[in-house]
Amino acid sequence: MPAPLTIPTALPRRVRLFLEIGWAVIIAKCLAVPWMIAHWQIPIHPGWVIVPTLIFAALVTFLVLAHWKD
């Protein structure tokens, strides 16, 4: 039987900073993508870039939090 999921109460400062910087870059990318697509007239919907980015970022964040040992 798998162990219950427990979110760590305190991540080390470096790990937390890495996650915060990573999410800031991802948010900046998600805000810039629609402008870039419109500016360079690329025939693609921005969702094709933004949605997978957010899904994989959330997955990685979840894995870091789920597997971190206190």
N, C-alpha and C positions, 0 to 999 in steps of 0.2 A: 504494500500500500504506500503510495507517495506521501511524503511529508507535507503538512499544510504550508501554504505560502505565507511567509512572514516578511514584511517590508522592513529593512534595516532602519533603526531609529536614527543613527548618525553615520553618514558616509564620511570617509576621510575628505578633507578639504580639497585635495587634488582631484579626486573622482567627481565630487560635486561641481567643482569649477569646470572640469572637462565637459560634463553633461550640460551645464548652463551655457558654455561657449558654443558647444555643438548645436544646441537648440536655437541659440541666437542666430547662428549662421543659417540654419535650416529655415527659420522664419524669414530672414532677409532674402533667401533664395525664393521662397514661396511668394513673397511680395514682388520680387523683381521679374519672375518668369512671365507673368501676364504682360507686363510692359515690354519685355524683350520680344515676345512673340508678336505683339501688335506692331512694335517699332520696325522689326525686320520682316514683317508680313509672312511669317511661317505658317503654313496651313495645318496647324495642329491645335487641338484644344488644350489649354493650360492644365486641365485636370489630369491629362496623361503624364505630366511631369510631377505635379504637386502631390497627387494622391499616393503614388508609390513611395515618394520621398517621406511623407508623413507616416505611412504604414511601417516602413523599415526603421525609421527613427524611433517610433513608439516601440517596436519589437526589441530593438537594441537596448533602449532604456529599460524596458520591462526585464530583459535578461540580466542586465547589470544589477538591477534592484533585487531580483528574485534569487540570484546566485551569490550575492555578496555575503560574506561571513562576518558577523559582528565580532 
